[in-house]
Amino acid sequence: PGLCEAGDRCQNQRFTKRLYPKIERFFTGSRGWGLRSLIDIKKGTFINEYVGEIIDDQECKRRLKEAHEN
């Protein structure tokens, strides 16, 4: 907020203030662990940071093919 002219009224502080929707961890059974929201989330709402690997379609298809073969 110190860098924003709006100060504490700044609408862009959800990450800094850790204002995330309520979520829970769950085991999918076949796909490992996942997260799901415990509340309805409107389109465009900030949810949370993503810390993980980002892959493209080609890598996704390669991994799916490998998983299917094994």
MDTraj code that builds the backbone (N, CA, C; nanometers):
import mdtraj as md
import numpy as np

residues = "PRO GLY LEU CYS GLU ALA GLY ASP ARG CYS GLN ASN GLN ARG PHE THR LYS ARG LEU TYR PRO LYS ILE GLU ARG PHE PHE THR GLY SER ARG GLY TRP GLY LEU ARG SER LEU ILE ASP ILE LYS LYS GLY THR PHE ILE ASN GLU TYR VAL GLY GLU ILE ILE ASP ASP GLN GLU CYS LYS ARG ARG LEU LYS GLU ALA HIS GLU ASN".split()
xyz = np.array([
    [0.0805, -0.1208, 0.0000],
    [0.0000, 0.0000, 0.0000],
    [0.0849, 0.1274, 0.0000],
    [0.2071, 0.1195, 0.0500],
    [0.2937, 0.2372, 0.0555],
    [0.3316, 0.2908, -0.0807],
    [0.3276, 0.2072, -0.1835],
    [0.3625, 0.2502, -0.3184],
    [0.2413, 0.2937, -0.4001],
    [0.1233, 0.2636, -0.3505],
    [-0.0001, 0.2947, -0.4228],
    [-0.0599, 0.4239, -0.3690],
    [-0.1069, 0.5080, -0.4574],
    [-0.1698, 0.6341, -0.4161],
    [-0.2932, 0.6117, -0.3294],
    [-0.3574, 0.4964, -0.3435],
    [-0.4778, 0.4672, -0.2657],
    [-0.4446, 0.4243, -0.1220],
    [-0.3177, 0.3995, -0.0933],
    [-0.2786, 0.3600, 0.0421],
    [-0.3440, 0.2304, 0.0860],
    [-0.3992, 0.2280, 0.2074],
    [-0.4624, 0.1072, 0.2599],
    [-0.5901, 0.0694, 0.1852],
    [-0.6448, 0.1601, 0.1073],
    [-0.7648, 0.1308, 0.0274],
    [-0.7286, 0.0633, -0.1050],
    [-0.5988, 0.0413, -0.1300],
    [-0.5538, -0.0197, -0.2555],
    [-0.6232, -0.1536, -0.2771],
    [-0.6774, -0.1741, -0.3953],
    [-0.7492, -0.2972, -0.4286],
    [-0.6565, -0.4065, -0.4810],
    [-0.5274, -0.3762, -0.4924],
    [-0.4336, -0.4700, -0.5526],
    [-0.3389, -0.5289, -0.4481],
    [-0.3886, -0.5603, -0.3304],
    [-0.3046, -0.6103, -0.2229],
    [-0.3457, -0.7489, -0.1730],
    [-0.4250, -0.8198, -0.2498],
    [-0.4744, -0.9497, -0.2047],
    [-0.3620, -1.0484, -0.1760],
    [-0.2576, -1.0478, -0.2589],
    [-0.1459, -1.1386, -0.2370],
    [-0.0675, -1.0984, -0.1127],
    [-0.0339, -0.9704, -0.1019],
    [0.0433, -0.9213, 0.0116],
    [-0.0295, -0.9458, 0.1434],
    [-0.1594, -0.9240, 0.1422],
    [-0.2392, -0.9406, 0.2650],
    [-0.2912, -1.0833, 0.2834],
    [-0.2542, -1.1721, 0.1908],
    [-0.2947, -1.3134, 0.1955],
    [-0.4466, -1.3293, 0.2022],
    [-0.5152, -1.2567, 0.1174],
    [-0.6615, -1.2636, 0.1119],
    [-0.7023, -1.3650, 0.0052],
    [-0.6919, -1.4914, 0.0395],
    [-0.7224, -1.5998, -0.0533],
    [-0.8604, -1.6574, -0.0225],
    [-0.9241, -1.7185, -0.1224],
    [-1.0491, -1.7899, -0.0928],
    [-1.0197, -1.9117, -0.0052],
    [-1.1172, -1.9578, 0.0684],
    [-1.1016, -2.0779, 0.1500],
    [-1.0887, -2.1987, 0.0570],
    [-0.9839, -2.2778, 0.0779],
    [-0.9602, -2.3965, -0.0045],
    [-0.9263, -2.5146, 0.0859],
    [-0.9337, -2.6349, 0.0261],
    [-0.8925, -2.7533, 0.0985],
    [-0.8151, -2.8451, 0.0052],
    [-0.7251, -2.9199, 0.0630],
    [-0.6507, -3.0216, -0.0090],
    [-0.7358, -3.1469, -0.0157],
    [-0.7285, -3.2205, -0.1265],
    [-0.7997, -3.3472, -0.1339],
    [-0.7246, -3.4441, -0.2223],
    [-0.7397, -3.5716, -0.1941],
    [-0.6742, -3.6758, -0.2719],
    [-0.7709, -3.7238, -0.3783],
    [-0.7285, -3.7181, -0.5031],
    [-0.8177, -3.7531, -0.6122],
    [-0.8308, -3.9037, -0.6311],
    [-0.7370, -3.9776, -0.5773],
    [-0.7396, -4.1219, -0.5957],
    [-0.6504, -4.1648, -0.7104],
    [-0.6780, -4.1125, -0.8303],
    [-0.6009, -4.1538, -0.9477],
    [-0.5043, -4.0476, -0.9985],
    [-0.5200, -3.9248, -0.9568],
    [-0.4363, -3.8155, -1.0087],
    [-0.3547, -3.7451, -0.9009],
    [-0.3478, -3.8036, -0.7831],
    [-0.2699, -3.7419, -0.6764],
    [-0.3507, -3.6391, -0.5994],
    [-0.2819, -3.5404, -0.5471],
    [-0.3439, -3.4386, -0.4641],
    [-0.3900, -3.3190, -0.5455],
    [-0.4937, -3.2535, -0.4988],
    [-0.5461, -3.1348, -0.5645],
    [-0.5980, -3.0362, -0.4619],
    [-0.6421, -2.9217, -0.5105],
    [-0.7041, -2.8202, -0.4263],
    [-0.8430, -2.7925, -0.4793],
    [-0.9345, -2.7647, -0.3894],
    [-1.0673, -2.7212, -0.4330],
    [-1.1144, -2.6097, -0.3415],
    [-1.1944, -2.5237, -0.3994],
    [-1.2469, -2.4098, -0.3254],
    [-1.3663, -2.4517, -0.2414],
    [-1.3767, -2.3912, -0.1264],
    [-1.4917, -2.4168, -0.0391],
    [-1.5992, -2.3103, -0.0558],
    [-1.5732, -2.2140, -0.1445],
    [-1.6696, -2.1071, -0.1732],
    [-1.6804, -2.0891, -0.3238],
    [-1.7875, -2.0265, -0.3698],
    [-1.8003, -1.9918, -0.5107],
    [-1.7007, -1.8813, -0.5431],
    [-1.6365, -1.8909, -0.6584],
    [-1.5375, -1.7917, -0.7002],
    [-1.5845, -1.7283, -0.8303],
    [-1.5969, -1.5971, -0.8324],
    [-1.6383, -1.5259, -0.9525],
    [-1.5233, -1.5188, -1.0518],
    [-1.5563, -1.5212, -1.1791],
    [-1.4575, -1.5098, -1.2856],
    [-1.3726, -1.3831, -1.2652],
    [-1.2427, -1.3977, -1.2811],
    [-1.1521, -1.2848, -1.2682],
    [-1.1021, -1.2586, -1.1275],
    [-1.1506, -1.3362, -1.0303],
    [-1.1093, -1.3188, -0.8914],
    [-0.9687, -1.3728, -0.8705],
    [-0.8858, -1.2993, -0.7951],
    [-0.7540, -1.3491, -0.7592],
    [-0.7727, -1.4673, -0.6659],
    [-0.7070, -1.5774, -0.6967],
    [-0.7236, -1.6981, -0.6158],
    [-0.6036, -1.7192, -0.5254],
    [-0.4873, -1.7342, -0.5828],
    [-0.3680, -1.7628, -0.5050],
    [-0.2496, -1.7626, -0.5992],
    [-0.1309, -1.7690, -0.5453],
    [-0.0143, -1.7830, -0.6304],
    [-0.0030, -1.9276, -0.6738],
    [0.0589, -1.9512, -0.7866],
    [0.0842, -2.0876, -0.8330],
    [0.2326, -2.1128, -0.8237],
    [0.2688, -2.2151, -0.7501],
    [0.4088, -2.2527, -0.7389],
    [0.4177, -2.3950, -0.7906],
    [0.4711, -2.4088, -0.9071],
    [0.4806, -2.5412, -0.9660],
    [0.5314, -2.5324, -1.1070],
    [0.5249, -2.6413, -1.1725],
    [0.5762, -2.6517, -1.3074],
    [0.4676, -2.6138, -1.4083],
    [0.5050, -2.5377, -1.5075],
    [0.4147, -2.5040, -1.6165],
    [0.4679, -2.5733, -1.7412],
    [0.3829, -2.6528, -1.8045],
    [0.4241, -2.7249, -1.9249],
    [0.3336, -2.6870, -2.0409],
    [0.3842, -2.7044, -2.1617],
    [0.3043, -2.6736, -2.2805],
    [0.2270, -2.7983, -2.3248],
    [0.1432, -2.7813, -2.4276],
    [0.0596, -2.8918, -2.4756],
    [0.1427, -3.0099, -2.5224],
    [0.2536, -2.9824, -2.5896],
    [0.3385, -3.0900, -2.6408],
    [0.3934, -3.1759, -2.5264],
    [0.4406, -3.1115, -2.4209],
    [0.4925, -3.1855, -2.3060],
    [0.3812, -3.2599, -2.2342],
    [0.2638, -3.1997, -2.2271],
    [0.1491, -3.2669, -2.1658],
    [0.1163, -3.3953, -2.2415],
    [0.1100, -3.3871, -2.3739],
    [0.0793, -3.5053, -2.4561],
    [0.1872, -3.6118, -2.4402],
    [0.3142, -3.5691, -2.4331],
    [0.4236, -3.6641, -2.4166],
    [0.4091, -3.7380, -2.2840],
    [0.3781, -3.6652, -2.1784],
    [0.3639, -3.7272, -2.0466],
    [0.2431, -3.8195, -2.0406],
    [0.1330, -3.7789, -2.1033],
    [0.0150, -3.8650, -2.1062],
    [0.0430, -3.9948, -2.1814],
    [0.1144, -3.9832, -2.2930],
    [0.1499, -4.1011, -2.3726],
    [0.2393, -4.1925, -2.2899],
    [0.3380, -4.1354, -2.2233],
    [0.4289, -4.2142, -2.1393],
    [0.3538, -4.2826, -2.0268],
    [0.2620, -4.2104, -1.9624],
    [0.1834, -4.2693, -1.8527],
    [0.0954, -4.3830, -1.9051],
    [0.0378, -4.3649, -2.0221],
    [-0.0486, -4.4677, -2.0814],
    [0.0326, -4.5940, -2.1129],
    [0.1544, -4.5728, -2.1649],
    [0.2403, -4.6865, -2.2014],
    [0.2899, -4.7620, -2.0795],
    [0.3016, -4.6916, -1.9685],
    [0.3530, -4.7570, -1.8474],
    [0.2401, -4.8024, -1.7576],
])
top = md.Topology()
chain = top.add_chain()
for i, resn in enumerate(residues, 1):
    res = top.add_residue(resn, chain, resSeq=i)
    for name in ("N", "CA", "C"):
        top.add_atom(name, md.element.get_by_symbol(name[0]), res)
traj = md.Trajectory(xyz[None], top)
